[in-house]
Amino acid sequence: MDRYYSKKTVITNAGLALTVKHRQFMLSDDRLTAAQEVVTKAGYWVIHALSLLNETPLAKDVKKALQRTFLTFSPNAEALKQIKDTLILVQYGICNPAGLNLKIAKYNPDRQLPPNVTANQVNGYVVPYDQNRTVWGDIHLKATVLTGDRKTALVAFIHEASHKFASTADFGDKGYTRDSDGMFKEAGLTKAEALNNAESYARFVYHLCT
């Protein structure tokens, strides 16, 4: 059973309780600060993305981001509602007044990863507690990701938050994006898959906020 030896609860700039856990005896100040900043900014980013989606007509930048992540400039009403509803769930989860747990991975989650996927291929993870993927555990991020490039950490956190709070899925390399340009690693993702793809939501928010 995993033991998280360091645990500290802090109040983010948004006034929310964030409990950070790490499997080491000391939780460094830089990691704690990074966790606060990532969670706070992620919440602001998702709120901003939702505000842009609620504008009529959709701005050109929003349509461009939709094309890059959901494969359509003009999603129909049903698809647009699904995108909004998913982001609302993510926003509620990140900004929950009851607080949020974030675990810094040491990092050996291979036993929890899909076949043929290794720990060095992912930036974070969250594990479902039930076979129906309706109840999820805490969000984990690699320590090197959390304290590294902030934009990469934000994409990774929002990706995992969409799993935890909206039960999104992964679709392998056709659903994952490159950090260098934000494009999908492989072709083949369908529009239907994109609407349930965790990375699509993370990158969509990223494209609108950077």
C-alpha positions as CSV (number, residue, x, y, z in Angstrom):
1,M,0.0,0.0,0.0
2,D,1.4,3.5,-0.9
3,R,2.3,5.7,2.0
4,Y,2.5,9.5,1.5
5,Y,4.9,10.6,4.3
6,S,4.6,14.4,3.7
7,K,1.3,16.2,3.7
8,K,0.6,19.9,3.9
9,T,-2.7,21.8,3.4
10,V,-2.4,25.4,2.1
11,I,-4.8,28.0,0.9
12,T,-4.5,28.9,-2.8
13,N,-4.7,32.4,-4.2
14,A,-8.3,31.6,-5.0
15,G,-9.0,30.9,-1.4
16,L,-9.4,27.2,-1.7
17,A,-7.9,24.4,0.5
18,L,-5.2,22.4,-1.3
19,T,-3.7,19.3,0.3
20,V,-0.4,18.3,-1.2
21,K,1.1,14.9,-0.5
22,H,4.5,13.5,-1.4
23,R,6.2,10.1,-0.7
24,Q,9.2,11.7,1.0
25,F,9.8,12.9,4.5
26,M,10.2,16.5,3.4
27,L,7.9,18.4,1.0
28,S,10.0,21.1,-0.4
29,D,8.8,24.7,-0.6
30,D,9.3,24.9,-4.4
31,R,7.0,21.9,-5.0
32,L,4.4,23.2,-2.6
33,T,4.5,26.6,-4.3
34,A,4.3,25.0,-7.7
35,A,1.3,23.0,-6.7
36,Q,-0.5,26.1,-5.4
37,E,0.2,28.0,-8.6
38,V,-0.8,25.2,-11.0
39,V,-4.1,24.5,-9.2
40,T,-5.0,28.2,-8.9
41,K,-4.2,29.0,-12.5
42,A,-5.9,25.9,-13.8
43,G,-9.1,27.0,-12.2
44,Y,-8.8,30.5,-13.7
45,W,-8.0,29.0,-17.1
46,V,-11.1,26.7,-17.2
47,I,-13.4,29.6,-16.1
48,H,-12.0,31.8,-18.8
49,A,-12.4,29.1,-21.5
50,L,-16.0,28.6,-20.4
51,S,-16.7,32.3,-20.6
52,L,-15.4,32.4,-24.2
53,L,-17.6,29.4,-25.1
54,N,-20.6,31.2,-23.9
55,E,-20.1,34.1,-26.2
56,T,-22.3,34.4,-29.4
57,P,-21.0,34.2,-32.0
58,L,-17.9,32.2,-31.1
59,A,-14.7,34.2,-31.6
60,K,-12.2,33.2,-34.3
61,D,-9.7,32.1,-31.7
62,V,-12.2,29.9,-30.1
63,K,-13.2,28.2,-33.4
64,K,-9.5,27.7,-34.1
65,A,-9.0,26.0,-30.8
66,L,-12.1,23.8,-31.3
67,Q,-10.7,22.7,-34.7
68,R,-7.3,21.8,-33.2
69,T,-8.7,19.9,-30.3
70,F,-12.2,18.7,-31.2
71,L,-11.7,18.6,-34.9
72,T,-14.4,21.0,-35.9
73,F,-14.6,24.8,-36.2
74,S,-18.4,24.8,-35.6
75,P,-19.6,22.0,-33.3
76,N,-23.3,21.3,-33.4
77,A,-25.4,22.3,-30.4
78,E,-25.2,18.8,-28.8
79,A,-21.4,18.7,-29.1
80,L,-21.0,22.2,-27.8
81,K,-23.1,21.4,-24.8
82,Q,-21.0,18.3,-24.1
83,I,-17.8,20.4,-24.2
84,K,-19.3,23.0,-21.9
85,D,-20.8,20.5,-19.5
86,T,-17.5,18.6,-19.2
87,L,-15.5,21.8,-18.5
88,I,-18.1,22.8,-15.9
89,L,-17.5,19.5,-14.1
90,V,-13.8,20.2,-14.3
91,Q,-14.2,23.7,-13.0
92,Y,-16.4,22.5,-10.1
93,G,-13.9,19.9,-9.2
94,I,-10.9,22.2,-9.2
95,C,-12.7,25.0,-7.5
96,N,-14.5,22.9,-4.9
97,P,-14.8,24.8,-1.6
98,A,-14.4,21.4,0.2
99,G,-10.8,21.3,-1.1
100,L,-8.6,19.2,-3.4
101,N,-5.9,16.7,-3.0
102,L,-2.8,16.6,-5.2
103,K,-0.2,13.9,-4.9
104,I,3.3,14.3,-6.2
105,A,4.3,11.0,-7.8
106,K,7.8,9.6,-7.0
107,Y,7.2,7.9,-9.8
108,N,6.3,4.3,-10.4
109,P,2.7,3.9,-11.5
110,D,3.4,1.3,-14.1
111,R,1.1,-1.2,-12.4
112,Q,-1.8,1.3,-12.9
113,L,-1.0,2.1,-16.6
114,P,-2.5,0.5,-19.7
115,P,-0.5,-2.2,-21.5
116,N,2.6,-1.1,-23.3
117,V,2.7,2.2,-21.6
118,T,5.5,3.1,-19.2
119,A,5.8,5.8,-16.5
120,N,8.2,7.9,-18.6
121,Q,5.5,8.3,-21.2
122,V,3.0,10.1,-19.0
123,N,3.1,13.3,-16.9
124,G,0.5,12.3,-14.4
125,Y,-2.3,9.9,-13.6
126,V,-5.5,9.3,-11.7
127,V,-6.8,5.8,-10.9
128,P,-10.5,4.9,-11.1
129,Y,-11.8,3.1,-8.0
130,D,-14.5,1.2,-9.8
131,Q,-14.9,-0.7,-13.1
132,N,-17.5,1.8,-14.3
133,R,-15.0,4.6,-14.0
134,T,-17.4,6.7,-12.0
135,V,-15.3,7.2,-8.8
136,W,-11.7,8.3,-9.2
137,G,-8.8,8.7,-6.8
138,D,-6.5,11.6,-6.2
139,I,-4.7,13.4,-9.1
140,H,-1.0,12.6,-9.3
141,L,1.6,14.6,-11.1
142,K,5.3,13.9,-11.7
143,A,7.5,16.0,-9.5
144,T,9.6,17.0,-12.5
145,V,6.5,18.0,-14.4
146,L,5.0,20.0,-11.5
147,T,8.2,22.0,-11.0
148,G,9.2,22.2,-14.6
149,D,7.6,24.1,-17.5
150,R,4.5,25.7,-16.0
151,K,2.4,25.3,-19.2
152,T,3.2,21.6,-19.4
153,A,2.2,21.2,-15.8
154,L,-1.1,23.0,-16.4
155,V,-2.0,20.8,-19.3
156,A,-1.2,17.7,-17.4
157,F,-3.2,18.8,-14.4
158,I,-6.3,19.8,-16.4
159,H,-6.0,16.5,-18.3
160,E,-6.0,14.5,-15.1
161,A,-8.7,16.7,-13.6
162,S,-11.0,15.9,-16.5
163,H,-10.5,12.2,-15.8
164,K,-11.3,12.6,-12.1
165,F,-14.2,15.1,-12.3
166,A,-15.7,14.3,-15.8
167,S,-14.7,10.7,-16.4
168,T,-13.0,11.5,-19.7
169,A,-10.9,8.8,-21.4
170,D,-7.5,8.4,-23.2
171,F,-7.1,7.2,-26.8
172,G,-3.4,6.5,-27.0
173,D,-1.1,8.6,-29.2
174,K,-3.9,9.6,-31.5
175,G,-5.4,11.4,-28.5
176,Y,-2.2,12.7,-26.8
177,T,-0.5,15.9,-27.9
178,R,3.1,17.0,-28.3
179,D,4.3,19.6,-25.8
180,S,6.3,21.2,-28.6
181,D,3.4,22.3,-30.8
182,G,0.2,21.0,-29.1
183,M,-0.7,18.8,-32.1
184,F,-1.9,15.2,-31.8
185,K,1.0,12.7,-31.9
186,E,-0.8,10.5,-34.4
187,A,-3.7,10.9,-36.8
188,G,-7.0,8.9,-36.4
189,L,-8.9,10.5,-33.5
190,T,-12.6,10.8,-34.4
191,K,-14.8,13.7,-33.6
192,A,-16.8,11.4,-31.2
193,E,-13.6,10.3,-29.5
194,A,-12.4,13.9,-29.2
195,L,-15.5,14.8,-27.2
196,N,-14.5,12.3,-24.5
197,N,-10.7,12.8,-24.9
198,A,-9.0,14.2,-21.7
199,E,-6.2,15.7,-23.7
200,S,-8.6,17.6,-26.0
201,Y,-10.1,19.4,-23.0
202,A,-6.7,20.2,-21.5
203,R,-5.3,21.5,-24.9
204,F,-8.5,23.4,-25.7
205,V,-8.2,25.4,-22.5
206,Y,-4.4,25.8,-23.0
207,H,-4.9,27.2,-26.6
208,L,-7.4,29.8,-25.3
209,C,-5.3,30.9,-22.4
210,T,-1.8,31.3,-23.8
